[in-house]
């Protein structure tokens, strides 16, 4: 991964630090307020554009890694346009495309922000802080049965409530907490590249425990598989491995002790969950009816009642409960090919980072982002996380961290032995 780098140190101005500072504002608010966090998304992208327009002295030519990532994201977006243009309700599909994909500017802002390594660390710490605050609220909601933030929208499950944090849906909280949990779990296992690990361990405990209170089975499975993957790559880091195993064991014990979560856990292997199978079958029937361009973005809820065969779910359900199947139904084969290019590129970048022989902090953060993206991708097979703007923003932030880490690693020079 050798690319040329400018060896001349150039003075940085306030304009060079502004995009990174605004992205930090996003991470601190990402798990707490969607309105505030989206304002920071827009402002950070505007700051990146301003930095290019003014031509900051520290601005350098883009490395190949950034070009590759931008190309993959462009293909992702372009592959969805035929679905919008062929949609019977183009206004609905345009709105659906804009409401989800505009957040991808986060993935573009990070690699082009000119941020130093210290800012990337601050971003992840900020995200861990906001996720931990949401976790505290979620656990309180679960055990107290009272939520002064959201009110009566919490779903009652026996004696307890499903945790929602600052969101209005348990699965949204699950998606955000799953991503942060996987990210910090990988950082815990990255070993001696960190002088202190207490903050990563604290974030791992908080986000791991609140996942139990969300009742999100897909997130549970993804978290377990992610821990196995991280543990496999951990090697001889026994203390860190013991901590993560302890979090997993404690969560499992809590889930088995509480009858409500125990029942939810046992339903993971319940093949009689006909409602979800009906949604998946409906998505496949939608695809077969429009195999090339799909039924149109954001039209699942409109088309579903027309092909409903009965089952546990109501006829106005708005998505397929599966990211790949939802995309297959709404964007067809063309959209799926764009998704394969996009996530294939992300997977390739993550794989290259994991093969770096001598890891450093930037590499560790890139690896953590890759693991977190894998966790969300895996959980997304049984839940539409991409339809949640909050989870979608975290998704694209992780892509940006991966791109920035790949860029920094690919441009760094070998250390001078002298």
C-alpha positions in Angstrom: 0.0 0.0 0.0 2.6 2.5 -1.0 1.7 5.9 -2.2 3.7 9.1 -2.3 3.4 11.5 0.6 4.5 15.1 0.9 7.4 15.1 3.3 7.2 18.9 3.8 5.4 20.0 7.0 2.9 22.7 6.3 1.4 25.0 8.9 -2.3 24.3 9.7 -4.9 27.0 10.0 -8.2 27.2 11.8 -9.8 26.2 8.5 -7.9 22.9 8.6 -9.2 22.1 12.1 -12.8 23.3 11.5 -14.1 20.2 9.7 -12.7 17.8 12.4 -14.2 19.9 15.2 -17.6 19.8 13.5 -17.4 16.1 13.0 -16.6 15.8 16.8 -19.9 17.7 17.4 -21.7 15.0 15.4 -20.1 12.1 17.4 -21.1 13.7 20.7 -24.7 14.1 19.6 -25.1 11.1 17.3 -26.7 8.9 20.0 -28.7 11.7 21.7 -30.3 14.0 19.1 -30.9 13.3 15.5 -31.7 17.0 14.7 -28.5 18.3 16.3 -26.4 15.5 14.8 -27.7 16.1 11.3 -26.9 19.8 11.6 -23.3 18.9 12.4 -23.3 16.5 9.4 -24.2 19.4 7.1 -21.9 21.9 8.7 -18.9 19.5 8.6 -19.4 18.8 4.9 -19.7 22.5 4.2 -16.4 23.1 6.1 -14.7 20.5 3.9 -16.0 22.2 0.7 -14.9 25.6 2.1 -11.4 24.2 2.8 -11.2 23.2 -0.9 -12.6 26.4 -2.2 -10.1 28.5 -0.3 -7.3 26.1 -1.1 -5.8 25.6 2.4 -2.0 25.6 2.4 -2.1 22.1 3.9 -4.3 20.8 1.2 -2.7 17.9 -0.7 -3.7 15.9 -3.7 -6.1 13.1 -3.0 -4.5 9.6 -2.7 -5.7 6.7 -4.7 -7.5 5.3 -1.7 -9.9 8.3 -1.5 -10.5 8.1 -5.3 -11.4 4.4 -4.9 -13.8 5.1 -2.1 -15.5 8.0 -3.9 -15.9 5.9 -7.0 -17.6 3.1 -5.0 -19.9 5.5 -3.3 -20.8 7.1 -6.7 -21.6 3.7 -8.1 -23.8 3.0 -5.1 -25.8 6.2 -5.7 -26.0 5.9 -9.5 -27.2 2.3 -9.2 -30.3 3.6 -7.4 -31.3 6.1 -10.0 -33.0 3.7 -12.4 -35.3 2.6 -9.6 -36.3 6.2 -8.9 -36.8 7.0 -12.6 -38.9 3.9 -13.2 -40.9 4.3 -10.0 -44.7 4.8 -10.3 -44.3 7.3 -7.5 -41.1 9.2 -8.4 -41.7 11.9 -5.8 -41.8 9.3 -3.1 -38.7 7.5 -4.4 -36.7 10.7 -4.7 -37.6 11.6 -1.2 -36.7 8.1 0.0 -33.4 8.3 -1.8 -32.6 11.8 -0.3 -33.7 11.0 3.2 -31.2 8.1 3.5 -28.3 8.6 1.1 -27.6 12.2 1.9 -25.9 11.1 5.0 -23.2 9.5 2.9 -21.5 12.9 2.9 -20.1 11.8 6.3 -18.1 9.1 4.5 -16.8 11.8 2.1 -16.1 14.4 4.7 -13.8 12.3 6.9 -11.1 11.3 4.4 -11.1 14.8 2.9 -11.2 16.7 6.2 -7.4 16.7 6.6 -7.9 15.5 10.2 -4.9 14.5 12.2 -4.8 11.2 14.1 -5.7 12.9 17.4 -9.0 14.1 15.9 -10.0 10.5 14.8 -9.4 9.4 18.4 -11.5 12.2 19.7 -14.3 11.3 17.3 -14.4 7.7 18.4 -14.3 8.7 22.1 -17.1 11.2 21.4 -19.2 8.5 19.8 -18.5 6.2 22.8 -19.5 8.9 25.2 -22.8 9.6 23.5 -23.5 5.9 23.1 -22.8 5.3 26.8 -25.2 8.2 27.8 -27.9 6.6 25.6 -27.0 3.2 27.2 -27.5 4.5 30.7 -30.9 5.9 29.7 -31.8 2.7 28.0 -31.0 0.5 30.9 -32.9 2.8 33.2 -35.9 2.6 30.9 -35.7 -1.1 30.8 -35.6 -1.7 34.6 -37.7 1.2 35.8 -40.5 1.1 33.3 -40.5 4.8 33.0 -39.2 7.1 30.2 -39.6 10.9 30.6 -38.0 11.5 27.2 -40.1 9.5 24.8 -43.1 8.9 27.0 -45.6 6.2 26.2 -44.0 5.0 23.0 -41.9 2.3 24.7 -42.9 -1.2 24.1 -44.0 -3.1 27.2 -42.6 -6.7 27.5 -43.9 -8.3 30.6 -42.5 -6.4 33.6 -40.0 -4.5 31.6 -39.7 -2.1 28.6 -37.6 -2.4 25.6 -34.9 0.2 25.8 -35.0 3.0 23.3 -32.5 5.5 24.6 -33.1 8.9 23.0 -34.8 7.3 20.0 -38.4 6.3 19.4 -37.6 2.7 18.4 -35.7 -0.1 20.2 -34.1 -1.4 17.1 -32.6 2.0 16.2 -30.9 2.1 19.6 -29.8 -1.5 19.0 -28.2 -0.6 15.7 -26.3 2.4 17.1 -25.1 0.5 20.2 -24.1 -2.6 18.2 -21.9 -0.5 15.9 -20.2 1.3 18.8 -19.8 -2.0 20.7 -18.1 -3.7 17.8 -15.9 -0.7 17.2 -14.6 -0.4 20.8 -14.4 -4.2 21.2 -11.9 -4.2 18.4 -10.0 -1.3 20.0 -9.9 -3.2 23.3 -8.2 -6.1 21.5 -5.7 -3.9 19.7 -3.3 -4.2 22.6 -0.3 -2.0 23.2 -1.0 0.6 20.6 -3.0 2.4 23.3 -1.4 3.8 26.4 -4.7 3.6 28.3 -7.7 1.3 27.5 -10.1 2.1 30.4 -12.3 4.3 28.1 -12.6 1.6 25.4 -13.4 -1.0 28.1 -16.0 1.3 29.7 -17.7 1.9 26.4 -17.7 -1.9 25.6 -19.4 -2.7 28.9 -22.0 0.0 28.6 -22.9 -0.7 25.0 -22.8 -4.4 25.4 -25.1 -4.5 28.3 -27.8 -2.2 26.8 -28.0 -4.4 23.8 -29.7 -7.0 26.0 -32.4 -4.5 26.9 -33.2 -3.7 23.3 -34.6 -7.2 22.6 -33.0 -7.0 19.1 -32.3 -10.6 18.2 -30.4 -9.7 15.0 -28.1 -7.4 17.0 -27.6 -10.1 19.6 -26.5 -12.6 16.9 -24.2 -10.0 15.3 -22.6 -9.0 18.6 -21.9 -12.7 19.4 -20.4 -13.4 16.0 -18.4 -10.2 16.1 -16.9 -11.1 19.5 -15.8 -14.5 18.0 -14.2 -12.7 15.1 -12.4 -10.2 17.3 -11.3 -12.9 19.8 -9.9 -15.0 16.9 -7.8 -12.0 15.8 -6.8 -11.2 19.4 -4.0 -13.8 19.6 -2.5 -13.8 23.1 -4.2 -10.7 24.6 -5.8 -12.8 27.3 -6.8 -9.9 29.7 -8.7 -8.0 27.0 -10.2 -11.2 25.8 -11.3 -12.1 29.3 -13.0 -8.7 29.6 -15.0 -9.1 26.4 -15.9 -12.7 27.4 -17.1 -11.3 30.7 -19.3 -8.8 29.1 -20.8 -11.5 26.9 -21.3 -13.9 29.8 -22.9 -11.2 32.0 -25.2 -10.1 29.3 -26.2 -13.8 28.6 -26.8 -14.4 32.3 -29.0 -11.3 32.6 -30.9 -12.4 29.5 -31.5 -15.9 31.0 -32.5 -14.6 34.4 -35.2 -12.2 33.1 -38.1 -14.3 31.7 -38.9 -11.7 29.1 -35.4 -11.6 27.5 -35.1 -15.4 28.0 -38.2 -15.9 25.9 -36.9 -13.5 23.3 -33.6 -15.3 23.2 -35.2 -18.7 22.7 -37.2 -17.3 19.8 -34.0 -16.8 17.8 -34.2 -20.4 16.7 -38.0 -20.4 16.3 -38.7 -21.2 12.7 -42.4 -20.6 13.2 -41.8 -16.8 13.1 -44.1 -16.7 10.0 -44.5 -12.9 10.1 -40.9 -12.2 9.3 -40.8 -15.0 6.7 -43.8 -13.4 5.1 -42.0 -10.1 4.9 -39.0 -11.7 3.3 -41.2 -13.7 0.9 -43.0 -10.5 0.0 -39.7 -8.8 -0.8 -38.7 -11.6 -3.1 -42.1 -11.4 -4.9 -41.6 -7.7 -5.3 -38.2 -8.3 -6.9 -39.6 -10.9 -9.3 -42.3 -8.5 -10.4 -39.7 -5.8 -11.2 -36.3 -7.7 -11.5 -34.2 -5.0 -13.0 -35.2 -1.7 -11.4 -37.3 -2.9 -8.4 -40.6 -1.4 -7.2 -39.1 2.0 -6.4 -37.3 3.3 -3.4 -39.5 3.8 -0.3 -42.4 2.0 -1.9 -42.4 -1.3 0.2 -45.1 0.0 2.4 -47.3 0.9 -0.6 -46.8 -2.4 -2.5 -46.9 -4.8 0.5 -50.7 -4.8 1.1 -51.2 -5.8 -2.6 -49.2 -9.1 -2.2 -49.8 -9.8 1.5 -50.4 -13.5 2.2 -51.2 -13.2 5.9 -49.0 -13.6 8.9 -48.1 -11.9 12.1 -47.2 -8.5 10.7 -49.7 -5.8 9.8 -50.3 -4.9 6.1 -48.8 -1.5 6.4 -45.3 -2.6 7.3 -42.8 -0.2 5.8 -39.7 -2.4 5.1 -38.7 -6.0 4.6 -36.9 -6.5 8.0 -33.8 -7.2 6.0 -31.4 -4.7 4.4 -30.4 -6.8 1.4 -33.9 -8.0 0.7 -35.3 -4.5 1.1 -32.8 -3.2 -1.4 -33.4 -6.1 -3.7 -37.2 -5.4 -3.7 -36.9 -1.6 -4.1 -33.9 -1.2 -6.4 -33.8 -4.5 -8.2 -30.7 -6.2 -9.8 -29.2 -2.9 -10.8 -29.3 -1.6 -7.2 -27.9 -4.8 -5.8 -25.0 -4.7 -8.2 -24.2 -1.2 -6.9 -24.4 -2.4 -3.3 -22.0 -5.3 -4.1 -19.5 -2.8 -5.6 -19.8 -0.5 -2.6 -19.6 -3.1 0.2 -17.0 -5.1 -1.7 -14.8 -2.1 -1.8 -15.3 -1.5 1.9 -14.6 -5.1 2.7 -11.4 -5.0 0.6 -10.2 -1.9 2.4 -10.9 -3.5 5.8 -9.1 -6.7 4.8 -6.1 -4.7 3.7 -5.9 -2.9 7.0 -6.1 -6.2 8.9 -3.1 -7.4 6.9 -0.8 -4.5 7.9 2.1 -6.3 9.6 2.8 -3.6 12.2 -0.4 -2.0 13.5 -0.5 1.5 14.9 -3.4 3.6 16.4 -4.7 4.7 13.0 -4.7 1.1 11.7 -6.4 -0.1 14.9 -9.2 2.5 14.4 -9.6 1.5 10.8 -9.8 -2.2 11.8 -12.4 -1.3 14.4 -14.5 0.5 11.8 -14.3 -2.5 9.5 -15.4 -4.8 12.3 -18.3 -2.5 13.2 -19.4 -2.3 9.6 -19.3 -6.1 9.5 -21.5 -6.3 12.6 -24.1 -3.9 11.1 -24.0 -5.7 7.8 -24.6 -9.0 9.5 -27.4 -7.7 11.7 -28.9 -6.0 8.7 -29.8 -9.4 7.2 -32.7 -9.7 9.7 -33.4 -6.0 10.2 -33.6 -2.8 8.0 -31.1 -0.7 9.8 -30.4 1.4 6.8 -34.0 2.8 6.9 -33.1 4.4 10.3 -31.4 7.8 9.7 -29.6 7.5 13.0 -28.0 4.1 12.2 -27.4 5.2 8.6 -25.3 8.1 9.8 -23.2 5.8 12.0 -22.9 3.5 9.1 -21.4 6.2 6.8 -19.3 7.6 9.6 -17.6 4.2 9.9 -17.0 4.1 6.2 -15.4 7.5 6.5 -13.1 6.3 9.4 -12.2 3.3 7.3 -11.4 5.5 4.3 -9.3 7.9 6.4 -7.4 5.2 8.2 -6.7 3.4 4.9 -5.5 6.7 3.4 -3.2 7.5 6.3 -1.7 4.0 6.4 -1.3 3.9 2.6 0.6 7.2 2.6 2.8 6.7 5.7 6.5 6.1 5.2 8.5 3.3 6.7 10.1 4.4 10.0 13.6 5.7 9.9 15.9 3.4 11.9 18.2 6.3 12.6 
